[in-house]
Amino acid sequence: MQYSVHSPCGPRIRFSNGRRARADRLSQTIFVLEDDTDISRLVQHHLEAAGFQARLFHTPTNLIPDAERQAPALFLLDIMVPGGDGLDVCRRLRQHPALSTIPIIFLTARAGENDRVLGLELGADDYITKPFATRELVARVKAVLRRFERPTTPSVISFEEVIIDANAMQLKVRGELTTTTATEFRLLDYLARHPGRVFSRDHLLDAVWGDARFVTPRSVDVYVRRIREKIEVDPENPRYLKTVRGAGYRFELPKGE
């Protein structure tokens, strides 16, 4: 069996200062789906004050076609909007080959636990309920975008028929490119880089989700199930991503190959 991590040396990269980081954000466009004019303008004002560009959509009709022409850095979706709903938009985005890895944040008045879990299961990366503080909204947008920054040093993990390319944020299974959300990919990549170690759900929440407040230990279970469906031949009897009862999860590499 082959298990390899490749980290080719590249040119030295300097981390940007605050002004450079702000300049970098100027190229990041956020698509905002929100039918309330006052809220959408408020969100736009604070995002642009933070150095982002914001495009407003009051209905979902043109959001995906416009994203296909020029993909945004992040989608900010209300759930209850005329002509559709944010949940359906999220579902369609996660099934779209070119847009599936773009982070999604829900911004909605639906604050129930079931709504949050449904948003997570559809592939949301954060869930903000109304009313909200604008400073917290901007902070969480930045946190999600930081979470999905690609590594400065390219690295590829390969074993058996699975290839995890962190630089391209691509997963190939049995020779086929497999669609993942950014959060699914980060969780898989983190576990695969630490084979044999047992991680509690709380540890994985800190390592992968950081300060995203809507996620719970149950969130980890949802994502583990989704990852197993993509990398395991039999997700009900996983070879790689194992459950350790009472402790958490462990990524295992098959022995003797």
C-alpha positions as CSV (number, residue, x, y, z in Angstrom):
1,M,0.0,0.0,0.0
2,Q,1.1,3.5,-0.7
3,Y,0.6,6.5,1.6
4,S,2.4,9.6,0.6
5,V,2.5,13.3,1.5
6,H,4.2,15.5,-1.1
7,S,5.3,19.0,-0.1
8,P,7.4,20.5,-2.9
9,C,9.5,23.5,-1.8
10,G,8.4,26.7,-3.4
11,P,9.4,30.4,-3.2
12,R,9.3,32.0,0.3
13,I,6.0,33.6,0.9
14,R,5.6,36.5,3.2
15,F,2.4,36.9,5.2
16,S,0.6,40.0,4.4
17,N,0.1,42.9,6.8
18,G,-3.3,44.4,7.6
19,R,-3.3,46.8,4.6
20,R,-2.3,44.0,2.2
21,A,-5.0,41.7,3.6
22,R,-7.6,44.5,3.1
23,A,-6.4,44.9,-0.5
24,D,-6.7,41.2,-1.1
25,R,-10.3,41.3,0.1
26,L,-11.2,43.9,-2.5
27,S,-11.1,41.1,-5.1
28,Q,-13.5,38.9,-3.0
29,T,-17.1,39.3,-4.0
30,I,-19.9,38.0,-1.7
31,F,-23.3,37.1,-3.2
32,V,-26.1,38.1,-0.8
33,L,-29.5,36.6,-1.2
34,E,-31.9,38.7,0.9
35,D,-35.3,40.0,0.0
36,D,-35.6,42.7,2.7
37,T,-34.1,45.9,1.2
38,D,-33.1,47.5,4.5
39,I,-31.3,44.4,5.6
40,S,-29.6,43.8,2.3
41,R,-28.3,47.4,2.1
42,L,-27.1,47.2,5.7
43,V,-25.2,44.0,5.0
44,Q,-23.8,45.5,1.8
45,H,-22.6,48.6,3.6
46,H,-20.8,46.7,6.3
47,L,-19.2,44.1,3.9
48,E,-17.9,46.9,1.7
49,A,-16.7,48.9,4.7
50,A,-14.6,45.7,5.5
51,G,-13.1,45.6,2.1
52,F,-15.4,43.2,0.3
53,Q,-17.6,43.6,-2.7
54,A,-21.2,42.7,-2.3
55,R,-23.8,41.8,-5.0
56,L,-27.4,41.8,-3.9
57,F,-30.1,39.4,-5.0
58,H,-33.7,39.8,-3.8
59,T,-34.8,36.5,-5.5
60,P,-32.8,33.3,-6.3
61,T,-33.5,33.5,-10.1
62,N,-30.3,35.0,-11.3
63,L,-28.0,34.0,-8.4
64,I,-26.6,30.7,-9.8
65,P,-26.4,31.9,-13.5
66,D,-24.4,35.0,-12.4
67,A,-22.2,32.8,-10.2
68,E,-21.5,30.6,-13.2
69,R,-20.2,33.6,-15.1
70,Q,-18.1,34.9,-12.2
71,A,-17.9,32.8,-9.1
72,P,-18.0,34.7,-5.7
73,A,-15.8,34.0,-2.7
74,L,-18.8,33.2,-0.5
75,F,-22.6,33.0,-0.6
76,L,-24.7,34.6,2.1
77,L,-28.2,33.2,1.9
78,D,-31.6,34.0,3.5
79,I,-33.9,31.1,3.7
80,M,-37.3,32.7,3.1
81,V,-37.2,34.7,-0.1
82,P,-39.7,35.2,-2.9
83,G,-39.6,32.8,-5.8
84,G,-37.8,30.0,-4.0
85,D,-35.8,29.5,-0.8
86,G,-32.2,29.6,0.4
87,L,-32.3,25.9,1.3
88,D,-33.0,24.9,-2.2
89,V,-30.3,27.3,-3.5
90,C,-27.8,25.7,-1.1
91,R,-28.8,22.3,-2.3
92,R,-28.4,23.3,-5.9
93,L,-25.0,24.9,-5.2
94,R,-23.7,21.8,-3.5
95,Q,-24.7,19.7,-6.5
96,H,-23.1,22.2,-9.0
97,P,-19.6,20.9,-10.2
98,A,-18.1,24.4,-10.5
99,L,-19.6,26.0,-7.4
100,S,-19.9,23.2,-4.9
101,T,-16.8,24.1,-2.8
102,I,-17.7,27.8,-2.3
103,P,-18.5,28.6,1.3
104,I,-22.2,29.2,2.2
105,I,-23.5,31.1,5.3
106,F,-27.2,31.2,6.1
107,L,-28.5,34.5,7.4
108,T,-32.1,33.9,8.5
109,A,-34.8,34.4,11.0
110,R,-35.3,30.6,11.3
111,A,-33.5,29.9,14.5
112,G,-34.8,26.4,15.4
113,E,-32.3,23.6,16.0
114,N,-33.9,21.5,13.2
115,D,-33.4,24.4,10.8
116,R,-29.7,24.7,11.8
117,V,-29.2,20.9,11.4
118,L,-30.9,20.9,8.0
119,G,-28.7,23.8,6.9
120,L,-25.7,21.9,7.9
121,E,-26.8,18.7,6.2
122,L,-27.3,20.6,3.0
123,G,-23.7,21.9,3.2
124,A,-23.8,25.2,5.0
125,D,-20.5,26.4,6.6
126,D,-22.1,28.8,9.2
127,Y,-25.6,29.8,10.3
128,I,-26.4,33.3,11.6
129,T,-29.8,34.1,13.0
130,K,-31.7,37.4,12.8
131,P,-31.5,39.8,14.5
132,F,-27.7,39.9,14.2
133,A,-24.9,42.3,15.1
134,T,-23.2,43.6,11.9
135,R,-19.7,43.4,13.5
136,E,-20.3,39.7,14.3
137,L,-21.6,39.1,10.7
138,V,-18.5,40.6,9.2
139,A,-16.3,38.7,11.7
140,R,-17.9,35.4,10.8
141,V,-17.6,36.0,7.1
142,K,-13.9,36.6,7.5
143,A,-13.6,33.5,9.8
144,V,-15.2,31.3,7.2
145,L,-13.1,32.6,4.4
146,R,-9.9,32.1,6.5
147,R,-11.0,28.6,7.2
148,F,-11.0,27.8,3.5
149,E,-7.8,29.5,2.4
150,R,-5.7,27.0,0.5
151,P,-2.3,26.1,1.9
152,T,0.8,28.0,0.8
153,T,2.7,24.8,0.4
154,P,1.0,22.3,-2.0
155,S,0.6,18.8,-0.6
156,V,-1.1,15.6,-1.8
157,I,-2.1,12.6,0.2
158,S,-2.6,9.4,-1.7
159,F,-3.5,5.9,-0.5
160,E,-5.0,3.0,-2.4
161,E,-7.6,4.6,-4.8
162,V,-8.0,7.9,-2.9
163,I,-6.1,11.1,-3.7
164,I,-6.5,14.2,-1.5
165,D,-5.0,17.3,-3.1
166,A,-5.0,20.1,-0.5
167,N,-3.7,22.8,-2.9
168,A,-6.5,22.2,-5.5
169,M,-9.0,21.2,-2.8
170,Q,-9.9,18.2,-4.9
171,L,-10.7,14.6,-3.9
172,K,-10.4,11.8,-6.3
173,V,-11.8,8.3,-5.5
174,R,-11.2,5.4,-7.8
175,G,-10.0,7.7,-10.5
176,E,-13.1,9.9,-10.4
177,L,-13.2,13.5,-9.2
178,T,-15.5,13.5,-6.3
179,T,-17.4,16.7,-5.3
180,T,-17.0,17.9,-1.7
181,T,-17.9,21.0,0.2
182,A,-15.0,23.0,1.6
183,T,-15.9,21.9,5.1
184,E,-16.0,18.2,4.1
185,F,-12.7,18.5,2.4
186,R,-11.0,20.2,5.4
187,L,-12.3,17.6,7.8
188,L,-11.2,14.7,5.6
189,D,-7.8,16.4,5.0
190,Y,-7.3,17.0,8.7
191,L,-8.1,13.4,9.7
192,A,-6.0,11.9,6.8
193,R,-3.0,13.9,7.9
194,H,-3.1,12.3,11.3
195,P,-3.6,8.6,10.7
196,G,-4.0,6.4,13.8
197,R,-4.9,9.3,16.1
198,V,-8.2,9.4,17.9
199,F,-9.8,12.8,17.8
200,S,-12.8,13.8,20.0
201,R,-15.7,15.6,18.4
202,D,-14.8,18.7,20.4
203,H,-11.3,18.6,19.1
204,L,-12.4,18.3,15.5
205,L,-14.9,21.2,16.0
206,D,-12.0,23.4,17.1
207,A,-9.6,22.3,14.4
208,V,-11.9,22.5,11.4
209,W,-14.8,24.8,12.3
210,G,-12.9,27.2,14.7
211,D,-15.3,29.8,16.0
212,A,-18.4,28.9,14.0
213,R,-21.1,29.0,16.6
214,F,-23.9,27.0,15.1
215,V,-22.0,23.7,14.9
216,T,-22.3,21.1,17.6
217,P,-20.8,17.6,18.2
218,R,-23.8,16.4,16.2
219,S,-22.4,18.4,13.2
220,V,-19.2,16.3,13.2
221,D,-21.3,13.1,12.9
222,V,-23.2,14.5,9.9
223,Y,-20.0,15.4,8.1
224,V,-18.3,12.1,8.9
225,R,-21.3,10.3,7.4
226,R,-21.1,12.4,4.2
227,I,-17.3,11.8,3.9
228,R,-17.8,8.0,4.3
229,E,-20.4,8.0,1.5
230,K,-17.7,9.5,-0.7
231,I,-14.5,7.6,0.1
232,E,-15.7,4.2,1.5
233,V,-16.8,1.3,-0.7
234,D,-19.2,0.4,2.1
235,P,-20.0,3.4,4.3
236,E,-21.8,1.2,6.9
237,N,-18.5,-0.8,7.4
238,P,-15.8,1.8,6.9
239,R,-12.2,0.9,6.3
240,Y,-10.7,4.3,6.7
241,L,-12.8,6.6,8.8
242,K,-13.5,4.6,12.0
243,T,-15.7,5.4,15.0
244,V,-14.1,4.9,18.4
245,R,-16.9,4.5,20.8
246,G,-17.0,7.0,23.6
247,A,-13.9,8.8,22.2
248,G,-14.5,10.1,18.7
249,Y,-13.0,9.2,15.3
250,R,-9.8,7.7,13.9
251,F,-8.5,7.6,10.4
252,E,-6.9,4.3,9.6
253,L,-4.9,3.1,6.6
254,P,-5.4,-0.6,5.6
255,K,-2.6,-2.8,6.8
256,G,-0.4,-5.1,4.7
257,E,-0.9,-3.4,1.4
